[in-house]
Amino acid sequence: MKILILLGFLISSHISQAGVADLEVGDVLLQPLKCWACSLIEAEEETIYSHVGVVVATVPEVLVAEAFSKVRKISLTEFDQKTEPGQKLMVLRFRRDDLVEEFQKSQIELMNLFSRDFEGLFYDHDFRWNNFDEMGNEKLYCSELVSKLFQAFVGIELPIKKMHFEKNRESWMTYFRGNIPDQMWGNSPADIHRSDLFYEVGEL
């Protein structure tokens, strides 16, 4: 019995490591989070995913760009530590091979672009598509960062829509302090998940 348990552990570890090894620059990571606002997002969008990041490096370690407390790049391990217990990350990849190839051959350019134009910007708690701080620097939420990073790097526009906050309306009123951005343009991790631009590689 102990041998079988050990064998099962080794197999599951191998599967996990193989999944990480298969990640490519440009892959999108959808993440379930456990928090009050996260549960509102997931209910509104009918999804388990309330956060999203993008792989910007794989060597010497996997780095993920995200808008969380601010726009930053962190290790995959640190990114995954936020995943809701019992849930997994979903990996998406562009369907177009030319875009996948562009990310692989231009990794340094992607990192330079991210560091120059995005890294260090503040997180946008108000979920507004064009929102700036008092210094004139844009504030970004997670799916907005992914969208604008892709647009800046490969010219691909991810889908946006007029946002709705209909479910749990009173909770949204509390979150937005009475100023809900109804019908303003934006997107969510679920919109990226549903986009025909990507396919599911699998879970991590």
Buried (B, 14 or more C-beta within 10 A) or exposed (E): EEEEEEEEEEEEEEEEEEBBEBBBBBBBBBBBBEEEBBBBBBEBBEBBBBBBBBBBBBEEEBBBBBBBEEBBBBEBEEBBEBBBEEBBBBBBBBEEEEBBEBBEEBBEEBBEBBEEBBBEBBBBEBBBBEBEEEEEEBBBBBBBBBBBBBEBBBEEEBEBEEBBBEEBEEBBEEBBEEEBBEEBEBBBBBBBBEBEBBEEBEEB
